[in-house]
Amino acid sequence: MTVSHWRRSFRRSTPLDVGVCVIGAGICGVSAALAAQRRGESVVILERHTLAAGASSRNAGFLMRGAACHYAEAVDLYGRTQACDLWRFTEANLEGLRREGCEALASYRRVPSMLLALRGSGTGLRPVWSPSDEYASSNRAGLERSVTLMREDGLDAEWIDAGSKHPDDAAWRSGLVSCALVNPHDASLNSFELMSMLASKLTTHATLAAKLPSPLIENQEVFGIEPQARGFLVRTADFAVHAQHVLVCTNAYASLLLPGFDDLVKPRRGQMLALAPQGRTLAASYYCNDGSEYFRQAADGTIVVGGCRTYFADEEVGFEDRTTSSVQAALESFARAMLGYGEGSLPITARWAGTMGFSPDGLPLIGPSGAASSPWFCGGFTGHGMSMGYQAAHEAVDAMLEGRAPMFSIARVKR
Ligand SMILES: Cc1cc2nc3c(=O)[nH]c(=O)nc-3n(C[C@H](O)[C@H](O)[C@H](O)COP(=O)(O)OP(=O)(O)OC[C@H]3O[C@@H](n4cnc5c(N)ncnc54)[C@H](O)[C@@H]3O)c2cc1C
């Protein structure tokens, strides 16, 4: 949003004085506010819409170990130590959410995730999501290498071949699966239920209680962060927040607020649909074609299917919140084949889109957004923020308040 001179100069905003001002109320922002609150800081979260209005209530709800790529690819990209640290980081993310009580949520399922390699589709016409023989065999080889490396690095992983004993569910009965790498300890849930639970733990600091019923201030878009002699002045239409520390947790929308972030966090659209199960069951949360497609079953039986953005990559960029007929048709074709829905009309109950923030190297970005004294940023989760955001937010808050360098420092990619 751009902000006119008139709006900026007509000041009737309520002043607030806080230790930490968090911008954005997704998984990252709410987790950061909880972390700061537990360190005794006075905290507010400024959110331009409402709780979890961004990707944090629009995702598939996988709490999956790992990142966008499989483990062997992560080893090639980041080196063995950092790949292992990243996988452990996502395990810690899930542990942290369990400590918060996510296992008690009605939507929570302790269910393994499976990274599937699909069978190649031979020559001739094939749907966009159906792998070529060449891709299928390299995908399988990558997963095989991953399971070996993971076991060597002490990360629990199982292997299932389509020819051996496998779950008897809709995905495996499709005949499309070649093999699976299994993350046995993963989980899934309704991400909005998780966000509501986390937000319910926010408490108003005693110094703010007279002015605010809750530290989460909704419908307040931040349009300016001005450096002050001590800290920052954060401006919205109705508030002027003096904060010692500012943590920007707007993920995909970072470049709208932070100079120089166009190249650091790219907005990428992801689309999904939900289907009535009509008797189908799924034994795992499934992630296939290197994460290009993913599907799982919710606690109430609903099946959600997402992905297919990579085949329309030029269209699936930017901030626009809408579904498109090309991606939705690809998702429908995938659901029919993979889940055995056949040719009749699909029992689709919802279609939606969300915007993810992709970092240059697929790793989270944490640290000062510019010079050392600038507001901090935490985000760039590259489609895996539910599996990283809670832990990343804690790392960001700890490092910011302790004045130390964070893990996944932005400095590695900043020009
Ligand atoms: C379709 C889809 C499926 C996904 N599936 C999964 C999955 O299964 N597992 C997984 O781990 N990840 C998944 N992800 C990714 C995950 O949802 C995100 O990485 C995660 O939600 C990012 O959280 P966040 O808090 O950083 O950002 P967001 O949840 O996007 O929150 C940012 C917030 O900042 C607010 N904001 C923006 N600008 C301003 C401003 N100027 N002032 C105030 N507020 C502002 C926004 O309104 C928003 O609420 C998926 C994403 C999509 C789109």
The ligand as an ORCA input file, in Angstrom:
! r2SCAN-3c Opt
* xyz 0 1
  C      -0.948    -22.973     -0.594
  C       0.124    -23.032      0.452
  C       0.427    -24.236      1.053
  C       1.419    -24.289      2.041
  N       1.604    -25.459      2.721
  C       2.485    -25.499      3.748
  C       2.596    -26.647      4.550
  O       1.831    -27.605      4.412
  N       3.554    -26.682      5.514
  C       4.389    -25.607      5.729
  O       5.283    -25.711      6.564
  N       4.238    -24.466      5.024
  C       3.299    -24.382      4.053
  N       3.141    -23.230      3.357
  C       3.968    -22.073      3.686
  C       3.526    -21.420      4.987
  O       2.141    -21.246      5.028
  C       4.242    -20.073      5.125
  O       5.634    -20.244      4.948
  C       4.000    -19.473      6.496
  O       2.623    -19.402      6.781
  C       4.633    -18.092      6.562
  O       4.287    -17.533      7.796
  P       4.637    -16.029      8.095
  O       4.123    -15.721      9.439
  O       6.094    -15.796      7.839
  O       3.875    -15.201      6.956
  P       2.309    -14.962      6.749
  O       1.484    -16.021      7.355
  O       2.103    -14.674      5.306
  O       2.043    -13.668      7.621
  C       2.471    -12.392      7.232
  C       1.466    -11.406      7.812
  O       1.953    -10.084      7.626
  C       0.834     -9.240      7.377
  N       1.342     -8.011      6.761
  C       1.905     -7.866      5.553
  N       2.284     -6.588      5.364
  C       1.956     -5.914      6.496
  C       2.086     -4.560      6.915
  N       2.656     -3.631      6.132
  N       1.633     -4.210      8.142
  C       1.072     -5.134      8.966
  N       0.907     -6.433      8.610
  C       1.352     -6.827      7.389
  C      -0.040    -10.090      6.473
  O      -1.381     -9.630      6.461
  C       0.103    -11.471      7.109
  O      -0.896    -11.727      8.060
  C       2.150    -23.123      2.379
  C       1.833    -21.914      1.774
  C       0.822    -21.858      0.828
  C       0.474    -20.529      0.198
*
